[in-house]
Amino acid sequence: MNFYIRFPTDENITDFENRCAEFKSYLIIEKIKSLNISESDKLKTLQHFISHLQENPM
């Protein structure tokens, strides 16, 4: 199986960064969904994580 990676250029670096952030968000949400806690605790976890990101942008 072959994989091809297109490295970002100056023209598409913003799109690349947005797609990376989208992928990371997906992984985080899936991890929170898989936690063995109540739905309300999952929501609290997600809200805490969002607050953390807002206070500490990367």
CHARMM-style PDB file with segment names, atoms N, HN, CA, C and O in Angstrom:
ATOM      1  N   MET     1       0.844  -1.170   0.000  1.00  0.00      PROA
ATOM      2  CA  MET     1       0.000   0.000   0.000  1.00  0.00      PROA
ATOM      3  C   MET     1       0.894   1.239   0.000  1.00  0.00      PROA
ATOM      4  O   MET     1       1.864   1.314   0.755  1.00  0.00      PROA
ATOM      5  N   ASN     2       0.571   2.181  -0.828  1.00  0.00      PROA
ATOM      6  HN  ASN     2      -0.216   2.120  -1.442  1.00  0.00      PROA
ATOM      7  CA  ASN     2       1.344   3.419  -0.927  1.00  0.00      PROA
ATOM      8  C   ASN     2       0.585   4.573  -0.285  1.00  0.00      PROA
ATOM      9  O   ASN     2      -0.635   4.682  -0.405  1.00  0.00      PROA
ATOM     10  N   PHE     3       1.320   5.409   0.384  1.00  0.00      PROA
ATOM     11  HN  PHE     3       2.311   5.320   0.482  1.00  0.00      PROA
ATOM     12  CA  PHE     3       0.755   6.622   0.957  1.00  0.00      PROA
ATOM     13  C   PHE     3       1.487   7.808   0.366  1.00  0.00      PROA
ATOM     14  O   PHE     3       2.713   7.809   0.250  1.00  0.00      PROA
ATOM     15  N   TYR     4       0.731   8.799   0.000  1.00  0.00      PROA
ATOM     16  HN  TYR     4      -0.265   8.798   0.094  1.00  0.00      PROA
ATOM     17  CA  TYR     4       1.321  10.020  -0.541  1.00  0.00      PROA
ATOM     18  C   TYR     4       0.950  11.181   0.368  1.00  0.00      PROA
ATOM     19  O   TYR     4      -0.212  11.352   0.738  1.00  0.00      PROA
ATOM     20  N   ILE     5       1.933  11.958   0.713  1.00  0.00      PROA
ATOM     21  HN  ILE     5       2.876  11.819   0.412  1.00  0.00      PROA
ATOM     22  CA  ILE     5       1.710  13.104   1.586  1.00  0.00      PROA
ATOM     23  C   ILE     5       2.050  14.366   0.809  1.00  0.00      PROA
ATOM     24  O   ILE     5       3.144  14.515   0.264  1.00  0.00      PROA
ATOM     25  N   ARG     6       1.087  15.257   0.777  1.00  0.00      PROA
ATOM     26  HN  ARG     6       0.198  15.135   1.220  1.00  0.00      PROA
ATOM     27  CA  ARG     6       1.337  16.565   0.170  1.00  0.00      PROA
ATOM     28  C   ARG     6       1.674  17.525   1.292  1.00  0.00      PROA
ATOM     29  O   ARG     6       0.834  17.838   2.135  1.00  0.00      PROA
ATOM     30  N   PHE     7       2.888  17.978   1.292  1.00  0.00      PROA
ATOM     31  HN  PHE     7       3.571  17.723   0.607  1.00  0.00      PROA
ATOM     32  CA  PHE     7       3.300  18.901   2.332  1.00  0.00      PROA
ATOM     33  C   PHE     7       2.697  20.275   2.058  1.00  0.00      PROA
ATOM     34  O   PHE     7       2.552  20.678   0.904  1.00  0.00      PROA
ATOM     35  N   PRO     8       2.349  20.988   3.122  1.00  0.00      PROA
ATOM     36  CA  PRO     8       1.723  22.293   2.931  1.00  0.00      PROA
ATOM     37  C   PRO     8       2.679  23.297   2.299  1.00  0.00      PROA
ATOM     38  O   PRO     8       3.886  23.286   2.542  1.00  0.00      PROA
ATOM     39  N   THR     9       2.106  24.142   1.502  1.00  0.00      PROA
ATOM     40  HN  THR     9       1.126  24.151   1.305  1.00  0.00      PROA
ATOM     41  CA  THR     9       2.850  25.248   0.906  1.00  0.00      PROA
ATOM     42  C   THR     9       2.360  26.532   1.549  1.00  0.00      PROA
ATOM     43  O   THR     9       1.430  26.513   2.355  1.00  0.00      PROA
ATOM     44  N   ASP    10       2.971  27.624   1.203  1.00  0.00      PROA
ATOM     45  HN  ASP    10       3.727  27.640   0.549  1.00  0.00      PROA
ATOM     46  CA  ASP    10       2.537  28.915   1.749  1.00  0.00      PROA
ATOM     47  C   ASP    10       1.082  29.200   1.392  1.00  0.00      PROA
ATOM     48  O   ASP    10       0.370  29.845   2.161  1.00  0.00      PROA
ATOM     49  N   GLU    11       0.639  28.723   0.232  1.00  0.00      PROA
ATOM     50  HN  GLU    11       1.218  28.199  -0.392  1.00  0.00      PROA
ATOM     51  CA  GLU    11      -0.721  29.002  -0.227  1.00  0.00      PROA
ATOM     52  C   GLU    11      -1.780  28.217   0.548  1.00  0.00      PROA
ATOM     53  O   GLU    11      -2.897  28.699   0.732  1.00  0.00      PROA
ATOM     54  N   ASN    12      -1.430  27.004   1.004  1.00  0.00      PROA
ATOM     55  HN  ASN    12      -0.523  26.612   0.854  1.00  0.00      PROA
ATOM     56  CA  ASN    12      -2.462  26.186   1.648  1.00  0.00      PROA
ATOM     57  C   ASN    12      -2.154  25.825   3.104  1.00  0.00      PROA
ATOM     58  O   ASN    12      -2.734  24.881   3.641  1.00  0.00      PROA
ATOM     59  N   ILE    13      -1.258  26.561   3.740  1.00  0.00      PROA
ATOM     60  HN  ILE    13      -0.787  27.328   3.305  1.00  0.00      PROA
ATOM     61  CA  ILE    13      -0.895  26.246   5.121  1.00  0.00      PROA
ATOM     62  C   ILE    13      -2.080  26.429   6.066  1.00  0.00      PROA
ATOM     63  O   ILE    13      -2.225  25.651   7.010  1.00  0.00      PROA
ATOM     64  N   THR    14      -2.919  27.416   5.848  1.00  0.00      PROA
ATOM     65  HN  THR    14      -2.801  28.048   5.081  1.00  0.00      PROA
ATOM     66  CA  THR    14      -4.083  27.633   6.707  1.00  0.00      PROA
ATOM     67  C   THR    14      -5.045  26.466   6.592  1.00  0.00      PROA
ATOM     68  O   THR    14      -5.567  25.986   7.598  1.00  0.00      PROA
ATOM     69  N   ASP    15      -5.279  26.009   5.378  1.00  0.00      PROA
ATOM     70  HN  ASP    15      -4.855  26.399   4.561  1.00  0.00      PROA
ATOM     71  CA  ASP    15      -6.158  24.860   5.166  1.00  0.00      PROA
ATOM     72  C   ASP    15      -5.578  23.620   5.839  1.00  0.00      PROA
ATOM     73  O   ASP    15      -6.314  22.844   6.448  1.00  0.00      PROA
ATOM     74  N   PHE    16      -4.270  23.430   5.733  1.00  0.00      PROA
ATOM     75  HN  PHE    16      -3.672  24.060   5.238  1.00  0.00      PROA
ATOM     76  CA  PHE    16      -3.599  22.301   6.371  1.00  0.00      PROA
ATOM     77  C   PHE    16      -3.768  22.346   7.888  1.00  0.00      PROA
ATOM     78  O   PHE    16      -4.083  21.330   8.507  1.00  0.00      PROA
ATOM     79  N   GLU    17      -3.563  23.512   8.485  1.00  0.00      PROA
ATOM     80  HN  GLU    17      -3.307  24.338   7.982  1.00  0.00      PROA
ATOM     81  CA  GLU    17      -3.697  23.662   9.932  1.00  0.00      PROA
ATOM     82  C   GLU    17      -5.132  23.421  10.377  1.00  0.00      PROA
ATOM     83  O   GLU    17      -5.365  22.807  11.418  1.00  0.00      PROA
ATOM     84  N   ASN    18      -6.098  23.900   9.593  1.00  0.00      PROA
ATOM     85  HN  ASN    18      -5.909  24.399   8.747  1.00  0.00      PROA
ATOM     86  CA  ASN    18      -7.503  23.678   9.924  1.00  0.00      PROA
ATOM     87  C   ASN    18      -7.859  22.196   9.872  1.00  0.00      PROA
ATOM     88  O   ASN    18      -8.585  21.699  10.733  1.00  0.00      PROA
ATOM     89  N   ARG    19      -7.357  21.499   8.878  1.00  0.00      PROA
ATOM     90  HN  ARG    19      -6.767  21.903   8.178  1.00  0.00      PROA
ATOM     91  CA  ARG    19      -7.633  20.062   8.770  1.00  0.00      PROA
ATOM     92  C   ARG    19      -6.967  19.277   9.902  1.00  0.00      PROA
ATOM     93  O   ARG    19      -7.532  18.301  10.396  1.00  0.00      PROA
ATOM     94  N   CYS    20      -5.789  19.691  10.305  1.00  0.00      PROA
ATOM     95  HN  CYS    20      -5.330  20.483   9.903  1.00  0.00      PROA
ATOM     96  CA  CYS    20      -5.128  19.046  11.443  1.00  0.00      PROA
ATOM     97  C   CYS    20      -5.937  19.251  12.726  1.00  0.00      PROA
ATOM     98  O   CYS    20      -6.122  18.319  13.508  1.00  0.00      PROA
ATOM     99  N   ALA    21      -6.410  20.466  12.929  1.00  0.00      PROA
ATOM    100  HN  ALA    21      -6.260  21.223  12.294  1.00  0.00      PROA
ATOM    101  CA  ALA    21      -7.219  20.765  14.111  1.00  0.00      PROA
ATOM    102  C   ALA    21      -8.528  19.970  14.086  1.00  0.00      PROA
ATOM    103  O   ALA    21      -8.986  19.487  15.121  1.00  0.00      PROA
ATOM    104  N   GLU    22      -9.118  19.841  12.915  1.00  0.00      PROA
ATOM    105  HN  GLU    22      -8.746  20.234  12.074  1.00  0.00      PROA
ATOM    106  CA  GLU    22     -10.351  19.065  12.776  1.00  0.00      PROA
ATOM    107  C   GLU    22     -10.105  17.593  13.130  1.00  0.00      PROA
ATOM    108  O   GLU    22     -10.923  16.974  13.811  1.00  0.00      PROA
ATOM    109  N   PHE    23      -9.002  17.043  12.675  1.00  0.00      PROA
ATOM    110  HN  PHE    23      -8.338  17.545  12.121  1.00  0.00      PROA
ATOM    111  CA  PHE    23      -8.668  15.658  12.964  1.00  0.00      PROA
ATOM    112  C   PHE    23      -8.412  15.458  14.456  1.00  0.00      PROA
ATOM    113  O   PHE    23      -8.891  14.488  15.044  1.00  0.00      PROA
ATOM    114  N   LYS    24      -7.665  16.366  15.062  1.00  0.00      PROA
ATOM    115  HN  LYS    24      -7.276  17.153  14.583  1.00  0.00      PROA
ATOM    116  CA  LYS    24      -7.397  16.272  16.494  1.00  0.00      PROA
ATOM    117  C   LYS    24      -8.696  16.363  17.295  1.00  0.00      PROA
ATOM    118  O   LYS    24      -8.881  15.637  18.271  1.00  0.00      PROA
ATOM    119  N   SER    25      -9.588  17.252  16.880  1.00  0.00      PROA
ATOM    120  HN  SER    25      -9.438  17.842  16.086  1.00  0.00      PROA
ATOM    121  CA  SER    25     -10.882  17.387  17.552  1.00  0.00      PROA
ATOM    122  C   SER    25     -11.672  16.100  17.470  1.00  0.00      PROA
ATOM    123  O   SER    25     -12.286  15.674  18.449  1.00  0.00      PROA
ATOM    124  N   TYR    26     -11.659  15.479  16.299  1.00  0.00      PROA
ATOM    125  HN  TYR    26     -11.161  15.825  15.504  1.00  0.00      PROA
ATOM    126  CA  TYR    26     -12.362  14.218  16.108  1.00  0.00      PROA
ATOM    127  C   TYR    26     -11.817  13.153  17.064  1.00  0.00      PROA
ATOM    128  O   TYR    26     -12.588  12.426  17.691  1.00  0.00      PROA
ATOM    129  N   LEU    27     -10.497  13.062  17.173  1.00  0.00      PROA
ATOM    130  HN  LEU    27      -9.871  13.652  16.664  1.00  0.00      PROA
ATOM    131  CA  LEU    27      -9.890  12.074  18.072  1.00  0.00      PROA
ATOM    132  C   LEU    27     -10.276  12.320  19.524  1.00  0.00      PROA
ATOM    133  O   LEU    27     -10.562  11.378  20.264  1.00  0.00      PROA
ATOM    134  N   ILE    28     -10.283  13.571  19.928  1.00  0.00      PROA
ATOM    135  HN  ILE    28     -10.051  14.336  19.327  1.00  0.00      PROA
ATOM    136  CA  ILE    28     -10.627  13.915  21.303  1.00  0.00      PROA
ATOM    137  C   ILE    28     -12.082  13.580  21.590  1.00  0.00      PROA
ATOM    138  O   ILE    28     -12.394  13.008  22.635  1.00  0.00      PROA
ATOM    139  N   ILE    29     -12.964  13.930  20.679  1.00  0.00      PROA
ATOM    140  HN  ILE    29     -12.710  14.394  19.831  1.00  0.00      PROA
ATOM    141  CA  ILE    29     -14.389  13.644  20.875  1.00  0.00      PROA
ATOM    142  C   ILE    29     -14.632  12.142  20.946  1.00  0.00      PROA
ATOM    143  O   ILE    29     -15.395  11.675  21.791  1.00  0.00      PROA
ATOM    144  N   GLU    30     -13.992  11.389  20.068  1.00  0.00      PROA
ATOM    145  HN  GLU    30     -13.372  11.768  19.381  1.00  0.00      PROA
ATOM    146  CA  GLU    30     -14.160   9.931  20.093  1.00  0.00      PROA
ATOM    147  C   GLU    30     -13.637   9.343  21.407  1.00  0.00      PROA
ATOM    148  O   GLU    30     -14.232   8.411  21.948  1.00  0.00      PROA
ATOM    149  N   LYS    31     -12.543   9.877  21.915  1.00  0.00      PROA
ATOM    150  HN  LYS    31     -12.060  10.635  21.475  1.00  0.00      PROA
ATOM    151  CA  LYS    31     -11.999   9.401  23.189  1.00  0.00      PROA
ATOM    152  C   LYS    31     -12.971   9.703  24.325  1.00  0.00      PROA
ATOM    153  O   LYS    31     -13.202   8.854  25.185  1.00  0.00      PROA
ATOM    154  N   ILE    32     -13.538  10.898  24.334  1.00  0.00      PROA
ATOM    155  HN  ILE    32     -13.350  11.588  23.635  1.00  0.00      PROA
ATOM    156  CA  ILE    32     -14.505  11.260  25.380  1.00  0.00      PROA
ATOM    157  C   ILE    32     -15.729  10.357  25.283  1.00  0.00      PROA
ATOM    158  O   ILE    32     -16.253   9.922  26.308  1.00  0.00      PROA
ATOM    159  N   LYS    33     -16.194  10.067  24.070  1.00  0.00      PROA
ATOM    160  HN  LYS    33     -15.768  10.419  23.237  1.00  0.00      PROA
ATOM    161  CA  LYS    33     -17.348   9.174  23.888  1.00  0.00      PROA
ATOM    162  C   LYS    33     -17.079   7.785  24.459  1.00  0.00      PROA
ATOM    163  O   LYS    33     -17.992   7.130  24.962  1.00  0.00      PROA
ATOM    164  N   SER    34     -15.838   7.340  24.381  1.00  0.00      PROA
ATOM    165  HN  SER    34     -15.097   7.872  23.972  1.00  0.00      PROA
ATOM    166  CA  SER    34     -15.508   5.976  24.812  1.00  0.00      PROA
ATOM    167  C   SER    34     -15.285   5.852  26.315  1.00  0.00      PROA
ATOM    168  O   SER    34     -15.142   4.743  26.829  1.00  0.00      PROA
ATOM    169  N   LEU    35     -15.254   6.974  27.021  1.00  0.00      PROA
ATOM    170  HN  LEU    35     -15.371   7.875  26.603  1.00  0.00      PROA
ATOM    171  CA  LEU    35     -15.039   6.919  28.465  1.00  0.00      PROA
ATOM    172  C   LEU    35     -16.196   6.196  29.147  1.00  0.00      PROA
ATOM    173  O   LEU    35     -17.345   6.305  28.718  1.00  0.00      PROA
ATOM    174  N   ASN    36     -15.895   5.481  30.180  1.00  0.00      PROA
ATOM    175  HN  ASN    36     -14.962   5.393  30.528  1.00  0.00      PROA
ATOM    176  CA  ASN    36     -16.905   4.731  30.908  1.00  0.00      PROA
ATOM    177  C   ASN    36     -17.481   5.600  32.033  1.00  0.00      PROA
ATOM    178  O   ASN    36     -17.344   5.291  33.216  1.00  0.00      PROA
ATOM    179  N   ILE    37     -18.124   6.688  31.626  1.00  0.00      PROA
ATOM    180  HN  ILE    37     -18.235   6.939  30.664  1.00  0.00      PROA
ATOM    181  CA  ILE    37     -18.739   7.622  32.569  1.00  0.00      PROA
ATOM    182  C   ILE    37     -20.109   8.004  32.022  1.00  0.00      PROA
ATOM    183  O   ILE    37     -20.444   7.682  30.883  1.00  0.00      PROA
ATOM    184  N   SER    38     -20.887   8.685  32.834  1.00  0.00      PROA
ATOM    185  HN  SER    38     -20.614   8.946  33.760  1.00  0.00      PROA
ATOM    186  CA  SER    38     -22.238   9.060  32.417  1.00  0.00      PROA
ATOM    187  C   SER    38     -22.182  10.106  31.297  1.00  0.00      PROA
ATOM    188  O   SER    38     -21.166  10.771  31.089  1.00  0.00      PROA
ATOM    189  N   GLU    39     -23.290  10.225  30.595  1.00  0.00      PROA
ATOM    190  HN  GLU    39     -24.115   9.685  30.763  1.00  0.00      PROA
ATOM    191  CA  GLU    39     -23.361  11.203  29.502  1.00  0.00      PROA
ATOM    192  C   GLU    39     -23.176  12.625  30.021  1.00  0.00      PROA
ATOM    193  O   GLU    39     -22.542  13.444  29.356  1.00  0.00      PROA
ATOM    194  N   SER    40     -23.709  12.925  31.179  1.00  0.00      PROA
ATOM    195  HN  SER    40     -24.224  12.259  31.719  1.00  0.00      PROA
ATOM    196  CA  SER    40     -23.532  14.280  31.728  1.00  0.00      PROA
ATOM    197  C   SER    40     -22.069  14.540  32.071  1.00  0.00      PROA
ATOM    198  O   SER    40     -21.576  15.652  31.886  1.00  0.00      PROA
ATOM    199  N   ASP    41     -21.372  13.514  32.570  1.00  0.00      PROA
ATOM    200  HN  ASP    41     -21.772  12.611  32.719  1.00  0.00      PROA
ATOM    201  CA  ASP    41     -19.945  13.682  32.860  1.00  0.00      PROA
ATOM    202  C   ASP    41     -19.133  13.821  31.577  1.00  0.00      PROA
ATOM    203  O   ASP    41     -18.140  14.548  31.547  1.00  0.00      PROA
ATOM    204  N   LYS    42     -19.545  13.138  30.529  1.00  0.00      PROA
ATOM    205  HN  LYS    42     -20.352  12.548  30.553  1.00  0.00      PROA
ATOM    206  CA  LYS    42     -18.882  13.294  29.230  1.00  0.00      PROA
ATOM    207  C   LYS    42     -19.037  14.723  28.728  1.00  0.00      PROA
ATOM    208  O   LYS    42     -18.092  15.312  28.203  1.00  0.00      PROA
ATOM    209  N   LEU    43     -20.224  15.271  28.889  1.00  0.00      PROA
ATOM    210  HN  LEU    43     -20.992  14.793  29.315  1.00  0.00      PROA
ATOM    211  CA  LEU    43     -20.477  16.649  28.467  1.00  0.00      PROA
ATOM    212  C   LEU    43     -19.640  17.622  29.287  1.00  0.00      PROA
ATOM    213  O   LEU    43     -19.082  18.575  28.743  1.00  0.00      PROA
ATOM    214  N   LYS    44     -19.550  17.386  30.592  1.00  0.00      PROA
ATOM    215  HN  LYS    44     -20.004  16.612  31.034  1.00  0.00      PROA
ATOM    216  CA  LYS    44     -18.728  18.237  31.454  1.00  0.00      PROA
ATOM    217  C   LYS    44     -17.253  18.162  31.037  1.00  0.00      PROA
ATOM    218  O   LYS    44     -16.552  19.173  31.011  1.00  0.00      PROA
ATOM    219  N   THR    45     -16.803  16.959  30.714  1.00  0.00      PROA
ATOM    220  HN  THR    45     -17.373  16.138  30.735  1.00  0.00      PROA
ATOM    221  CA  THR    45     -15.418  16.778  30.271  1.00  0.00      PROA
ATOM    222  C   THR    45     -15.157  17.561  28.998  1.00  0.00      PROA
ATOM    223  O   THR    45     -14.138  18.241  28.873  1.00  0.00      PROA
ATOM    224  N   LEU    46     -16.081  17.463  28.057  1.00  0.00      PROA
ATOM    225  HN  LEU    46     -16.908  16.911  28.159  1.00  0.00      PROA
ATOM    226  CA  LEU    46     -15.937  18.197  26.797  1.00  0.00      PROA
ATOM    227  C   LEU    46     -15.955  19.701  27.031  1.00  0.00      PROA
ATOM    228  O   LEU    46     -15.151  20.427  26.446  1.00  0.00      PROA
ATOM    229  N   GLN    47     -16.854  20.173  27.870  1.00  0.00      PROA
ATOM    230  HN  GLN    47     -17.507  19.583  28.346  1.00  0.00      PROA
ATOM    231  CA  GLN    47     -16.916  21.606  28.169  1.00  0.00      PROA
ATOM    232  C   GLN    47     -15.642  22.086  28.851  1.00  0.00      PROA
ATOM    233  O   GLN    47     -15.155  23.179  28.564  1.00  0.00      PROA
ATOM    234  N   HSD    48     -15.107  21.278  29.744  1.00  0.00      PROA
ATOM    235  HN  HSD    48     -15.503  20.390  29.977  1.00  0.00      PROA
ATOM    236  CA  HSD    48     -13.846  21.640  30.407  1.00  0.00      PROA
ATOM    237  C   HSD    48     -12.710  21.711  29.388  1.00  0.00      PROA
ATOM    238  O   HSD    48     -11.884  22.623  29.430  1.00  0.00      PROA
ATOM    239  N   PHE    49     -12.678  20.760  28.491  1.00  0.00      PROA
ATOM    240  HN  PHE    49     -13.349  20.020  28.456  1.00  0.00      PROA
ATOM    241  CA  PHE    49     -11.636  20.742  27.471  1.00  0.00      PROA
ATOM    242  C   PHE    49     -11.741  21.967  26.563  1.00  0.00      PROA
ATOM    243  O   PHE    49     -10.729  22.588  26.238  1.00  0.00      PROA
ATOM    244  N   ILE    50     -12.953  22.315  26.156  1.00  0.00      PROA
ATOM    245  HN  ILE    50     -13.776  21.811  26.420  1.00  0.00      PROA
ATOM    246  CA  ILE    50     -13.164  23.502  25.309  1.00  0.00      PROA
ATOM    247  C   ILE    50     -12.722  24.757  26.058  1.00  0.00      PROA
ATOM    248  O   ILE    50     -12.066  25.624  25.481  1.00  0.00      PROA
ATOM    249  N   SER    51     -13.072  24.856  27.319  1.00  0.00      PROA
ATOM    250  HN  SER    51     -13.605  24.151  27.788  1.00  0.00      PROA
ATOM    251  CA  SER    51     -12.643  26.018  28.122  1.00  0.00      PROA
ATOM    252  C   SER    51     -11.132  26.102  28.199  1.00  0.00      PROA
ATOM    253  O   SER    51     -10.551  27.182  28.095  1.00  0.00      PROA
ATOM    254  N   HSD    52     -10.503  24.956  28.382  1.00  0.00      PROA
ATOM    255  HN  HSD    52     -10.975  24.078  28.466  1.00  0.00      PROA
ATOM    256  CA  HSD    52      -9.038  24.916  28.452  1.00  0.00      PROA
ATOM    257  C   HSD    52      -8.421  25.418  27.153  1.00  0.00      PROA
ATOM    258  O   HSD    52      -7.467  26.195  27.172  1.00  0.00      PROA
ATOM    259  N   LEU    53      -8.968  24.972  26.027  1.00  0.00      PROA
ATOM    260  HN  LEU    53      -9.743  24.341  26.011  1.00  0.00      PROA
ATOM    261  CA  LEU    53      -8.441  25.417  24.732  1.00  0.00      PROA
ATOM    262  C   LEU    53      -8.654  26.911  24.506  1.00  0.00      PROA
ATOM    263  O   LEU    53      -7.800  27.578  23.922  1.00  0.00      PROA
ATOM    264  N   GLN    54      -9.776  27.432  24.959  1.00  0.00      PROA
ATOM    265  HN  GLN    54     -10.470  26.890  25.433  1.00  0.00      PROA
ATOM    266  CA  GLN    54     -10.035  28.856  24.803  1.00  0.00      PROA
ATOM    267  C   GLN    54      -9.064  29.686  25.643  1.00  0.00      PROA
ATOM    268  O   GLN    54      -8.635  30.760  25.221  1.00  0.00      PROA
ATOM    269  N   GLU    55      -8.724  29.191  26.822  1.00  0.00      PROA
ATOM    270  HN  GLU    55      -9.073  28.318  27.165  1.00  0.00      PROA
ATOM    271  CA  GLU    55      -7.800  29.908  27.693  1.00  0.00      PROA
ATOM    272  C   GLU    55      -6.345  29.746  27.260  1.00  0.00      PROA
ATOM    273  O   GLU    55      -5.511  30.609  27.536  1.00  0.00      PROA
ATOM    274  N   ASN    56      -6.046  28.646  26.585  1.00  0.00      PROA
ATOM    275  HN  ASN    56      -6.724  27.946  26.361  1.00  0.00      PROA
ATOM    276  CA  ASN    56      -4.668  28.327  26.198  1.00  0.00      PROA
ATOM    277  C   ASN    56      -4.606  27.967  24.718  1.00  0.00      PROA
ATOM    278  O   ASN    56      -4.359  26.809  24.381  1.00  0.00      PROA
ATOM    279  N   PRO    57      -4.821  28.922  23.840  1.00  0.00      PROA
ATOM    280  CA  PRO    57      -4.763  28.588  22.413  1.00  0.00      PROA
ATOM    281  C   PRO    57      -3.367  28.134  22.013  1.00  0.00      PROA
ATOM    282  O   PRO    57      -2.362  28.608  22.543  1.00  0.00      PROA
ATOM    283  N   MET    58      -3.331  27.227  21.090  1.00  0.00      PROA
ATOM    284  HN  MET    58      -4.147  26.842  20.659  1.00  0.00      PROA
ATOM    285  CA  MET    58      -2.041  26.664  20.664  1.00  0.00      PROA
ATOM    286  C   MET    58      -1.343  27.547  19.692  1.00  0.00      PROA
ATOM    287  OT1 MET    58      -0.247  27.220  19.237  1.00  0.00      PROA
TER     288      MET     58
END
